[in-house]
């Protein structure tokens, strides 16, 4: 198979998907579109990523808008099942590529599924670590217990009501030190003086750059009990099992998430290579074509899927 066609079959997933027939964006958000040439390749007639994880986007099955490190890891192996049944695919040359939160699942899937011969990530997040310990592991032991207790109580409430409440997947705390509930990941409008990380995510998910009506991060929040499974299922535990296969992690020099990629590279320095992109933040590597190191990704997969 011609090299670039093979790269196109690499299982890729990320934070949002683009589908045909988007509704008028400005009416929903009041924000203008980004200039032409910036952002995603197209919102009119193609997919930004190769598949939606279970319970999201156009994938099937209840409960909707729930994340699971176990199921999402399995989704990569299921994608390999599908690819390996295609007559034009060499089963010995299947790789995985992922962005942001799904990157941790791609690495975990590759460690457990040796059919994945190489894996590359961009702006990788270890979502188990994020949800169970907070950004840069800031949760205290007391706060972690408060999160567990809140999620446990919410399970009773959801079971009694037959519905699923919403909550930010990295559970926030209010000024009094209690869990701050919210039914949105991002606000409908960006407040003045917003944190730069929130502002960068808002600029993607809440503008035409990355907005989609079926995107959880664009419009709502994940199910409130989603973090429970991430407490129970730590990612990266078996990253050593990836060897002798290779991984390439790409992170922005200015990304708040950079430490996740650096820590994984330190765990398996002979297996995981790290590329730091100058002048890039976390969200830039979703879609800023002038910053994404396509040449390094091309070389990596060409070499490791040869």
N, C-alpha and C positions, 0 to 999 in steps of 0.2 A: 504494500500500500504506500502511495506517495506520502512523504513525511508529514506535510502540513494537514493532509486529510486525517492522518492517524492522530495528530494532536487534537483535531476537532472532535474526536471520539472519546478523548480522555474525560472520565467522569468528573464533572465540575459542579459545585454548588456554592451558594453564598447567601447573602442576606435578603435579596429581593429578586424577583423575576419579572421580565417584561412580556406582556401578552398583547394581542391585537385589541382594537376598539376600546381605548382608554376614554373615560369620561372627561369632560372639560375640567382641567385641573384648577384653574384660577377661581372657579366658583366655590370649590371646596376649601381652599386654603387662603385665597387672597394674595398669593405670592406669584410673581412673574416667573416665566420660564428662564432657565439659564441660557447664555448665548449659544448659538449654533457651534458645534464642534467640541463642546464640553459635555462631560457626563456620559451616560450610557450610549451605546451604539444606535439603538433605535427603540422607540416606544410604540411603533406602528405595526410591525408585523413579524417580529422574531423574538426568540428567547434570549435573555441576557445570560442565563445559566442553563445547565443541561437537564437538571431535574429539581423538582420541589421535594423537600423532606416530607415524611409522613405527616398527615394531619394539617398541612399548610398549602397555600396556593391552590393549584388544581389537583393535588393528590387527594385520594379518597380516605374515608374512614373517620369515625368519631373517636375521641372528642376533638373538636377543632382547636387549632391554635395552641397546641400543647407541644412542648419540646421534651425530648428524652435522649440522654446520651447513649443509652443502650440501643434504642430503635434507630436513632440517626446514624449510629455506627453501622448497624445492620443494613441501613439503606445503601451504603457504599458497596457492601458485598452483594446486595441485590442488584445494583447497577452492573457490577462485574458479571453476575449471572447472565443478565440480559445481553451485555456486549459479547460475552463468550459464546453465545448461541448464534451470533450473526456470522454468516459464511465468509464475509470479507474482513473479519477480525482475527488476528493472530492472538491466541490466548496467552502466549508468552510475552506479549507486548502491550499489556493493559496497565495504565497508570491512573493516578487520581490527582485532581487539583481542586483546591477549595479556598474559600475566602472567609475571613473573620471567624465567627463562632463554629462554623462547620469544619474549619481547618483542624480543630482538635479531634473531631470525630474521624476525619480522613486519616490522620496520623494513627489514631487508635485502631481504626479498621485495618490499616496496612500492617500494623504490628501483629494483628491476629489472623490476617488473611494473606498468605504468601502469593496469591494470584495477582495481587497489586504489586507490580514490579518497581514502581517509583512513585513518589508523592511530592507535590509541591504545594506550598501554601502562600497566601498573601495576608498580611495583617492578622496573623493567627491569634486566636483567643483560646485559652483553656477554660471553657465555660464551667466545668466542675469546680475549678479553683476560684473562678470569679464569683459564682453563686454561693459557694460555701464559705468563702473567706473575704470577699469584697475586693475592690480594686487595690492592687498592691498589698493584699493581705491585711487590710486595715481593720477588719472586724476583730474585736476583742472576744475572748472566750464567752463573756456574758452576752455580747451581741449575737454570737453564733447560736447560743441557746435560745435567745429571744426569737430568732428567725425560725428555728426548729419548732418552738412552741407555737408560733403564729401559724406556720404551715400545717401543723397537726390539728389545731383548732379549726382551720379553714376546711380541712378534709371533712370534718363532721358537718360543718355548715353546708358545704357543697352536696354532701350525701343526703342531708335532710331536705334540701331545696330541689335537688335534681338538676342543678345548674352549676356552672363554673364561673366563679368570680375571677377578676383580673388583678394583676399586680406586676410591677416592674420586676424583671427576672433577677437583677441584682438588687436585693431588697434594701431600700433606703431607710434611714432613721430620721425622726424629726428632732427639733431642738430639745425636747424633753427626754430623748434617748429611747423613744418607742418606735416600733415599726410604722412607717408612714405609708398608708395605703393609697393607691392610685390606680385608675383603670386605663392609663395610657403610659407608654414608654416615653413619648415625647409630647410636649404641649402642642396645642393647635396653632398657637402663634409664639414666636420666640420672645421671651421677656427681655427687657433691657438689662444689660450687664450679665447675660447668661454665661455660665461656665464655658470656656472654649471647647471642651470636649462635647458638651451638649450642642453647642452651636455648629460644630462640624457634622455631627450626626443629623441635626435638623436640616442643614444645607443639602444633605443627600436625601433623606427619607421624606422630608416635608416640602421639597420643591420638585419641579418636574425632572430634575436631574435623576432622581431615583424613586419618586413616588409611584405607588401602584395601589389600586383599590383593594387588592387582596394581600397587601403587605401588612403584616402585624405591626412592624415598627413604624409604618407610615400612619396608621390609623387607630391603634388600640394598644393592648398589652397582652402578654402571654397569659395563660391560665394561672391563677394565683398560686396553685400548688406545684407548678412546674419545677421550682428549685429543689423540691424534695428528692427527686430522682438523681439530681446532680450531687447532692450530699452523699447519696448511696453508691454512686458509680463514678469513682475518680478516674479521670482520663490520664494518659501518659504512664500509667503504672508499669506497662510492659513495653515501653518504647525501645528497650534493648533488643527485643525480638524482631525489630525491623531489619537489623543487620543480617546478611551482608548487603541487602538492598539499601537504597539511598533516599534521602529527603532533602529538599531545598526549601528553606524558609525565607520569605522576603518580608521585610519590615521597614516602615518609614523611620527615618532618623528622628523625626519629631513626634512619633506616634506614642500615645499614652499606653498602648498595648505592647510596645517594643519588648518589654521585659519577658513576656511570655515566650517569644521566639528565642530570646537569648538564653533563657533558663532551659528550654528543651535542647537547644544546641549544646549547652554545657553538660546535659545529662548523657548525650550520645555524640561526642565530638567527632568520632570516626565515621559516623553514619549520617549526621545532619550537618549540612552546610547552611550558612547564614549570609544573606545579602541585605545590607542596610542601604536604603535609598535616601540620599541627601535631599533635604527640602520637602520631604513627604510626611504627611501625618497619616493617621490610621485610615481615614476614609478616602484619602487620595488614591490609595492602591486598589480601591473598588473599580475605578473607572477613568482615572486620569491617564490617558494613553501615553502622554509624553513623559510620564514618570515611571510607569510600569516597565520593568526590565525584560521585555519580551525576548531579547537576544539571549539572556541568561536562561530563561525558561526553555527556549527552543533548544539551546545547547544541552541543557540538563536532560530533557526527555529524549533527545536524539541519541545521547550517549547511553542512557540507562534503559531505554527501550529498544536498543539495537538488537 
